Amino acid sequence: MLSLEQLSLMVKEHLGFYSYADGIQHYSKWNICESTLGGRGLICSEDIMPGEVLFVDHPLICGPRAGTIVQQGCTVCCKLESDTFFKCPKCALLLCSEKCQKTNTHVEDCMLISRWNKKVSIDDIDVNIMSRALTTIRALMLNKNQRQFMASLQAHTLPQHGSEIRNLKDYFDIPEEEEELMIIACCALDTNAFQISTSYGKKEMSIRGLYPVAGLMNHCCVPNTRYSYNTDRQMTVKAVKPIRAGTEIFTCYTGVLWGTPARRTHLFKTKHFSCKCDRCADPTERGTLLAALKCFSAECPGCLLPIEPLKSSSAWKCIQCNLRVPYNNICAIQAALGSLMGTLDFENVAELENFLLHRFTKYIPRTNQISVDLQCRLIWELGDADGYRWHDLSQSRLALKESLCRGTLRILAALGAGDAHLRGLLLYHLHAALAERARRCPDQYEELKTEIERTIDQAHQILQGDISAPPDLELRRRYLGPGCDKPQEERFFILDA
């Protein structure tokens, strides 16, 4: 394990702080120190303001995720749907075209894999296993310093980590030293990898990257940073709220809108620790009730919450009638809810809408994370999905989208999430709903003008430069944001296009 001084030097070299080609001497407002949570962390050395860039990281390696249920696609362009998919006859990686086959990316991948002696024919090699192992195979291209940097990161060593390489050995004779390096890469990725965003609205294979500086950030269920990606897969980490000197810099390893039981279970299974932050310790999660279930008493309108949220086997109690429910009963209800969600067709907007508005509230309160997840799915689809474009939406569906945006934004505000990425997207969609309402009813524009301008301006501040930002973000900011001097009819031409 490297010392903090050695690791700090390696981080600065990785971030390019010693490169003065742009004439600017770079420095950071944070240091790598011992964390109060255990291990290492990033600690602010100066006060940091919301929106301030903390660092711009780039991946040591990146490629397809290793999950067994992740959709598979082209290992070069990540396309998911193609009638021309074929297996490379040399390395068995899945490709969508000869163009992708001739790229430097594939040529380098293919050279690494085709060196190994095959135990079976190409036809018998599973393309899914090849895709799952590809990111770790790419670790073989790292130079000596990069390998040392990767090996210095905290990594899980339990037996389940590295399964993709053990599966790969069914098809190839792999030199022992290369197997060892790929196992190290597996463990580092499982501990530190980030899922890389795709372009807004595009359906592409999910990919991950090993961002070594971002990987040094510890977890908090209400983080003080957000991160975004550009087209070069660089990760920009920014503050979402004021961070005082001496305070640790956190990211979030889970969904911000997940309830405490879901977050803690995920963290324990994937990261092997149990979070004990203030949010996890609060049964109400700052009043959001994201984990709440309906009281089992038919006469009671109250909600059930865990009595001891930091204890995984805690009994639950109704906050209104004080009915206690054993943990096993809660597990049965949660399992049933999971099965019910599994029956949903998430591509069917009408089914999602009907399920959210008329069926699901029989079993859970509207505050529950499952309900909130469905709300977000509807927000993204209404106005964008085929058959549900803006001109297709009824007044009631337009009002529904606006209401769902406002409700979800209130949850984020209650959690203290600051200018999180999700807040930027919700502000964009709220703006779009308000703008569509004003387009349909021009006499309402003056009443809505201030909020239309404010929401797109705030969304732009959060999402600008982010690969996952809506493609018309800049155009909307220019024509419907503050400072536009165009007459009302010209402002709205972008919505009529």
N, C-alpha and C positions, 0 to 999 in steps of 0.2 A: 504494500500500500504506500502510495506517495505521501510525503509530508504535505501540510497545507501550503508551505512555501513553494514546493515543487509543483503542486497542483495549480497554484495561482499563476505561476510562470507559464505553465502549459496552456491554461485558459486564455491568458493574455495573447500568447502567440496564435492560438486558434482563432481568436476574435480579430486579429490583425492590429492590435494596439501598438505593435512595434513597426508598423508600416506607415510611413509618412508621405506616400505618393500623392495624396490629396492635399498636402501642405498643412494638415491639421494634426495636432498631437491629441490622440484619443486617451481618455481615461474613464474610469467607471466610478459611480457613486456607491459602490458596494464592495465588500470583501468576502472572501471565502473564510468562514469561521466555524467553530464548533457550534452546533445548534442545541437549543434547550430541549428539542425533541429527541436528541440523540444523533450521533453522526455529524455530518457536515451540512452547512446551509449557506445561503447568501444573506449577508447582513448589511443594511444600509449604513454607509459612512457619512452621508449627508441627507438632509431632508429632500424628499422627492415629491413632485407635484403630479396630480392626475394627468394622464396623457403623455407623460415624459417617457422617452425611450430608455429602457434599462440596458438592453444589449440586442444585437442582431446575431443570431446563431445560424449555423449551417450544419447539415447532417454529415456525420462521418460515413454512414451508410444509410440507404433507404431502399424500400421496395415493398412488395406485397406483405400484408399482414399474415400471421401464422395461424389464425383461428381456423378450426375445422369447418365452420359454417359460413365463412366469408366467401362471397361470390368470386369466381375465378374469371379472369379475362386475359387480354394480351399483356405479356410481361414487359412490354416496352411502352406502349401508349396507354395502357390500363383500360382500353375499350372493353365493355362488358358484352355488347351485343354485336355479333357479326356472323354472316353466312360463310365467311372465308377462313375461320379459325383452322390452324393446322399445327402439328407438332414438329418442331425443328428436328430433322433427321440425325443431327449430331449430338444435341444436348437434351432433347425432349421437352424444352420449354415451349409453352403455348404462345402462338403469334397470330396476328390477324391479317398480315400482308407481307409481301416481299419487301416493301419499303421499310417496315419495322425490322425485318430480318437483317437488312443491310446497315442498320444504324450502328454507331460505335457502341451504344449500350448493349445491344445483343451480341455483337461480335466479341466484346470483352467477356460477357457472361458465358458465351458458348466456348470460348477458349479455355476458361477455367474448368468447366464441367467436362468437356470432351477429352481432357488430359487423363481423366480417371478411366480405369478399365471397367467395362460394364459386366455385371453379373447376369443380366437378362437382355433380351432384345429391346430396341427402342420402343417397339409397339407395346411392350409389357410394362413400361415405366409410367407410373401414375402422374399425370400433369398437375394434379392438385398438390401432391407431395412436393413436386418440383417447385411449384409456386410458393408453397409455405416455407420452403428452405432457401429460396433465392436471396432474400435479404442477408441472411447469415453467410451464404456463399460469397457474397460481395465483400465480406470482411477480408477475404484473402487478397484483395487488391490494396489494402491499407499499407502504408509504409511503416517503418519501425516506430516512429514517434506517435503516429496515429494508433497503432496497436497498443502502445503503452498507455496512451490516453484512455482508450476504450477499457483496458484492463484495470485502470485505476478507479473506474466508476463503481459505485455500490451495485452489487448484483446478487440475485437469488441463486442459491445452489441446491435447492431441493430437487429430488429425482425427476419431477415432472418437467422441469426445464431442460430443453435440449431435445425434446422428442422428435422434432422435425429432422434433426441430423441422424438420430438413430433410425428413423424410417428411411432416410436417404441411403443409408448403408445397405439396405436390402437390394439396392440396384447398382451400387458402385463400390469398387475397392478404393477407399479414401486413405491417403497417408495419415499416419497417426498424428503428426504435428499439425496437419491441416484440420483434422477432426477436432483436436484440442482447441485450436483457435476459433473454430466455428461454434463450439460449445460455449466458449467464453462470450462470443458475440450473442448467442441465444440468451444467455443469462443476463447480459447487459441490456439487451433489447426488452426482455420481459419486465425488467425493473424500470427502465428509463425511457422507452420509446414513446413517441407522440404520434397520434394519428394525424396525417397531413390532409388538410382541407382540399377539396376539389372545387373547380369553377362552379359558380352559382348555377343551379339547375341541371348540371351535367351528371349523368349516371356513369360513374367510372369505378373500377376496382379500388377497394380501400387499400391505401398504402400507409406505411409507418416510416419514421425516421429516427435515427439515434442522434439526438441533439445533446451533445455532452455538457454544455453550459446550462441549458434549460433543465437538464436532468439533475442538476445539483439543487434545484429548488425543491423544498419540502412541500408537503400537502397541507392545505387547510380547506375546510368545507365552505368557507367564505373567503376566497383568495383576494389578495390585494393587487394582482396583475391579470392581464389578459395577453394572449398571443395570437398572431396572425401570420399568414404565409403569403409570399409573392410568387410570381410565375417561375422563379428560379428555386423555389422550395426553401428560401431563406425564412427563418422564423424571427419575427420582431416581437419582443416582449416589452409591454408598456405597463405603467402603473394605472390602476383604475380608481384609485383614491389616494389622498395624501399618505405618504409613508414617512414616518419620523426617523431620524438618525438613530441607529441602535436597534431598529425593528427588523425582524426577519422578513424576507421576501418570499411569498408563497404562491403556488399555483394550486389547481384543483385536479386531482386524479380521477374524479367521478363526474357525473352530471350534476350541475348546480341545483337543478330542480328535482333531484331524487330525494325521497324521504330518508330519514336517518337509518332505518333498518337496511334499506337497499344500499345506501352508500357504505355503511360499515361492513356489510356482507361482501360487497365487491372488493373493498380494500383488503379485507382479511384473506379472501381467496386469491387475489391477484398480486397484492403487494405484501401480504403476510404481516400486517400490523392492524391494530384496532385504534381508530381515531377517537380522541377524547377531547376534541375542541369544544368551545363554548356552545356552538350550534348543536353538536351531537348530545351534549349534556342537557339541553333544553327540550323537554318533551313536546312543546308546541312549535319548536323551530322558529323562534321569534314571531310567534303568532300566525305562521303560515299554515300550520296543520297539514303539512305535505304527506305525512304518514298516516293520518287519521283514518279510522274505519267507522262505519255507522254503529251506533249502540245496538247490542243484540236484543234489547228490550223494545218490543214493537211500539210501546206507548211513549218511548223517550226519543226526542229529536237530537240528543247529544251525540258526541263523538268519543271513540275509544282511542287512548294514547298509552304508550308504555309508561309504567310507573317508574322504572329505573332504565332509562334509555341506553346507558352505558353497559348494561347487562343484557347479553343477547337472549337469555331465556326468561326475561322479565315478564311478569303478568301485566295485563293492560287494564285500564280503568276508565270508565266513562267520566268525562269532565262535568257532566250535568247531574246524573243520578248515582254516581259512584259505583256502578256495577263493575265487579272484577271479573276478568275473563282469563283463564289459564293460557299460558304461552302456546301449548299444543293446539288449542282451538284457533288461536290467531294464525298459526302456521297453516292450518287447514283452509281458512278463508283466503289467505294470501295465495296459496297454491291454486285454489279454485279460480281466483281472479286472473292468475297467470294463464291458466288453461282457457279461460274465456277470451282473453286478449289474443291467444293463439288462433282463435277461430275467425278473427277479423281480417278482412281484405283491406290492407292499408292503401291500396291503389284506388279503392272505391270511395270517392268523396261523400256520396250520398249515404253510404252505409256508416261511415265514420260520424257524419253529422247526426244521423238518427240514433246511433249508439250512444253518443255523448249526451244528446239532449233528452232522450226519452227512455233509455234502457239502463245505462250505467249508474245513474244516480239512485237506482233502487238498492244498490249494493254498497256504494261508497259515497262520501260527501264530495262536493265539487272541488274541495281543496286538495283531495288526494292526488299524489304524483301521477297516477295513471290517468286521471281526468285531465290534469294539466298537460300531460304528454299528448293526449288526444286534441286538446285545445291548440297546442302548438302545431300539430300536424295539419289541422284545419286552417290555421292562419297561413301556413306556407302554401296551401293548395288553392284557397279561395282567391281568385284573381289571376292565378298562374296556370292551373291545370286545364287540360283540354275539356271543353264543355263548361268550364267555370271561370273563363276569362272575365275581365271587368265588365264587358258589354253583356255577358251572359248572366251576371249576378242580379237577383231580385233585390229590392230594397231591404227585405228582411235579412237576406244573406249578407248584404253589405253592412247592415247594422250589427249583425252577429260578428263579423270579422273585427269591426271596430271595438265591440265590447270585449271580445276575447283578447285583443291586444292590450287594452287598458287593464284588464284583470291580471294578465301575466306580468305586465310591467309593475303593478302594485306588489306582486309577490317578490320580484327581484328587489324592489325598493325596501320592502320589509326585511329581506335577508341582508341588506347592506352590501349588495353586489357591486355597487358603483357602476362605472361605465364598462360593464362586461360586454363581450362580443354579442351575446344573446340580446342584450338591451339594445344594441345598435340595430340588429335585425328587426326587433319588435317595433322600434321607433320608425324604421323605414316602412314597415307594413301598415302601421297606424297612419303615417303620413299618406300612403297610397290610398287607403280607405277614405280618409278625409278629403283628399284631392278629387277622388272619383265622386264623392258626394257633392262637392262644390261644382264639379263639371256638369253634373246632372241638374243641379239647381243653382244657377249663377247668382241668384239673389242672396244665397247663403254665403257667398265667398267672403264678403267683408267680415262676417261673423267668425268664419273659420280661418281667415288669412293668417292671423298670428300663430295659431297652433300648427297650421300647414308648414309655415316657414320654420318654426322652432324645431319641429320633429325631424324634418329633413336635414336641417343644419346639424343637429346633434347626431343623427345617424351618420352623416357624412364625416363628422369629426372622429367617430369611433371606427368606421368601416373603410375609410379611404386607404387605398393601397393594398387591401385585403383581397386575395384571389377569390374568396367566397362571397364578396360583396355583389349585390345585384348589379347587372351591367348598365342599368340606366341611372345609377346613383348619382353620378356626376352631372348628367343632363337634368335630372330633377332638381338637384341643388342649384344649378345655374338658372333655371326658369321658374322654379317654385320656392326657392329659398330666399332669405333676407337679402335686400340690396338689389333685387331685380327691378329694373325700371320699365319693363315692357308692359303694355296694356294687358288687361285681364284676358282678352280673347287670344292673344299671342302666347301668354303663359301656358295656356292649356292645350296648345296644338300638339304637344308631345303626348298627351293622353288620347287624342283623337287619331294619332297615327296608327 
